[in-house]
Amino acid sequence: MHVYINEDGRYDYQDQIIVFNANREFYGGINNSIEYKNFSLQFLFEFVKQKGTLNLFNAGSITNVLDDVLVNNRYQQFSQSVASQTAYRNMSESNFTITDASFVRLKTLSLNYSFPEEITKSLRFKELQLYIHAQNLFTLTPYEGLDPDRPNTGTSFTNLRSITGGLRINI
């Protein structure tokens, strides 16, 4: 439905309504380092309050419809008529697909163990350290897209989970 917002009798860019602001409302993080005896633990939690869109909202696109809609649904008939395409476009350009894309993510976690000096000296090392480092271990979010870091696509992701470990030797 087209509405003349500024009531000048013309439908143009001045009649646009901002449905939602795609910018983050607020964001931040909590970083800490804890040491106890020969162990050290570092972590970073990231949090973001924002809205996003789900462009495909689990129905497929107008040209790539899921089998659940075509085959397994005995009550709904799929149509490729001009009217159905117009209805789909109107729905996808409305606020129907806007959703909460806020999240809390454990961005980094690192655990280190430094071997006692007696062991390192006996092996003729200055330092001997065992470590494990992880990124993007988990994300808490109500967002149903792939990655809330990219909340306006719904179908892409940027942050991969990685876990690395090793032995650091300083000679």
N, C-alpha and C positions, 0 to 999 in steps of 0.2 A: 504494500500500500504506500503510495506516494503522498506526502503531506507538504503543503507550502508552509514551512516553519516561519519565515519572515513575512508571509502574507503579501508578497509583491506581485503575485499572479504568475510568476515564472518558477519552474522547477529547475534549480541549478545548484552549484556547490555551496551557496549560502544557506541552503535548506538542509545541510547535513547535520546530523546529531551524532555526537561522540557517544558510542555505546559503552565503551570501557577504555580505560587507560592501560596500555600494554606495558607500561613501566612498572618496576618493582615498587611496592608501597614502602617497604623497609627491608633491610638485610643486615647481616652481621655474622659474627662468629665468636667462638670461644676456643681459645688456645691455651694449653697448659703443658708443663713439663714437671714430672714427679720423679724423684730419685730416692731409692732406698737401698742401702748397702751397695751391692754391685749392679743393681738393676736400675734402668731408667726407662720411663714411659713418656712419650710425647703424643699429643692428639690435637686435632682441630675439628670442631663441629661448625658447620655452616648452616645458617637459617635464612629463609627468604619468605616474605609475605607478598603474594602476587596473584593475579588472575591469568588464565590462559584459555586457549581454545582447543577443542577436539574436533578437528575438521572432518574426520571420518566417523566419529562416534559409533563405531562398531556396526555400521551398516554397509560399508563399502562405498565407493564412489558411484556416481550415476552410470558409469560405463563398466564398472567392475563390482558387481553385486555379489555378496556372499551367498553361498549355497543355502544357508539357513533361511534367507529371504525368498529365494527362488524355488527350492525343492521341498524343504521341510516345513513350510508354512502353508497349511491348507486353507487359511482364511484370507491371506493377502495375495493379491495379484500384482506383479511388478509391471509397470508400464514405462515405455520409452516415448510416450507422447510429448508434445510440446508443453502441454499443461503440467505434466508431472515434472519435466525438466525445469520449468519456471518455478514450480512449488519447491523443488529441491534447492534451486539457487536462492530463492527468497529465504528459505530456512537456513541455509549455510551462511548467508550474509546478515542474518539477524543475531540476536543475543542468545539464541537457543544453544549454541555450542560453547558459550562462555562458562568456565568452571573454575573452581579454586585450584590453583597450581602451586600453593605454598608447600614448602618442604623443609625438613631438617635432615642433613646428611653428615655422616662421619666421613669427612674428607680425607684425613690422614691419621694413621696410627702407626707408631714405631715403638718397638720394644727392643732394648739392648741389654746384653749381659757382658760386663767387663770381667775377665778372669783376674783372679788375685795376682798381686805382684810377684809372689813366690813362684807361681807357675810360669808367668811370662819371662821372668829372669832365668829360670832353669832352661827354658827353650831358646834363650838369647834373643828375645823380642822386647821391644820397648812397650808394646801394647798388643793385647789380643782380645778381640771383642766379637761376640756372636750377636747377630741382629736379625730381626724380621721387620719388614716395612710393608704396609698395606695402604692402598688408596681406594676411596669410594666403596667402603665395605657394605654400607647399607644406607638407604634413603627412606624416611618416613614421609608419606605424602598421600593426600586423597586423590591426586591427579591420576587419571587412567591412561594417559599417553605414555610413550616410552621413557621420556626424560623430562622432569619438570624444569631442568635448566634451559630447555628450549620449549617453552610452553605454548607457543603459537603455531607450532607445526603439527604436534600430535604424533608424528610418525618418524621422528629422527632422534638420535641420541648422540651425546658428545662424550660423556664420562664413562670410561671403561673401568671395571674393577681390576686391580692388579695387586698381586702379593709377591714380594721378593724377599729373599733371605740370604744370608751369607756369613762369612767369617772375615773379619777385618784384621789384618796383621800389619803392624808398624815395626819395621826392622831398624 
